Amino acid sequence: GESVGLHLPTLSVQEGDNSIINCAYSNSASDYFIWYKQESGKGPQFIIDIRSNMDKRQGQRVTVLLNKTVKHLSLQIAATQPGDSAVYFCAENRGRVKAAGNKLTFGGGTRVLVKP
Amino acid sequence: NAGVTQTPKFQVLKTGQSMTLQCAQDMNHNSMYWYRQDPGMGLRLIYYSASEGTTDKGEVPNGYNVSRLNKREFSLRLESAAPSQTSVYFCASSEFSLGTSHDQPQHFGDGTRLSIL
């Protein structure tokens, strides 16, 4: 079936370098995407989102890029810090919950390890 | 501001026992959700409640029931626990969404870690 997936299960990055986490999606009807960060023992924490009418969106030290042509989503973290070590999930909105809320489908996650 | 609160944080059950997982949110969100997360996997939707008074099945609803008690609270019940239901359960909530331009992210609690022996 259609799914959201990630290319790299583990990403090791040197402190201070930039990180890029990739995500492929297959449902061309998806129009809303979210990146979450999950630390050990915690729930997913919202990082940034993007709607399909945008190609790029920036937050604090993070940038999400959306390429609808190839159905690809990426999260860029600038100047990666030890506190960025976590598992990162992308999620896509595959359908509206009766015109309220949304139904998200999550990818399998990428672990980011920041080396000092 | 607590956000989404889940209780209990940990629980061990024997096969066949029943249990209710509690979830409450203080963000005045209309929609609430229950997910399960298995090792090395993303979250899978069990049930959701688009608004107070409505509930619907998600991707993996078998073996579970839910109750939207009021706008704040959404509980998940295991009537007869099975080892396959050992998992971490997450509750989430989100704002009302009228359409594409109004999508809002879901906000999650810290989970209930459930082991069934």
Interface residues (C-beta under 8 A of the other chain):
Chain A: V4 D31 Y32 I34 Y36 G41 K42 G43 P44 Q45 F46 D49 R51 S52 N53 F89 A91 N93 R96 V97 K98 A99 A100 G101 N102 K103 L104 T105 F106 G107 G108 G109
Chain B: V4 N30 S31 Y33 G40 M41 G42 L43 R44 L45 Y48 A50 S51 T54 D56 G58 F90 A92 S94 E95 F96 S97 L98 G99 T100 S101 D103 Q104 P105 Q106 H107 F108 G109 D110 G111
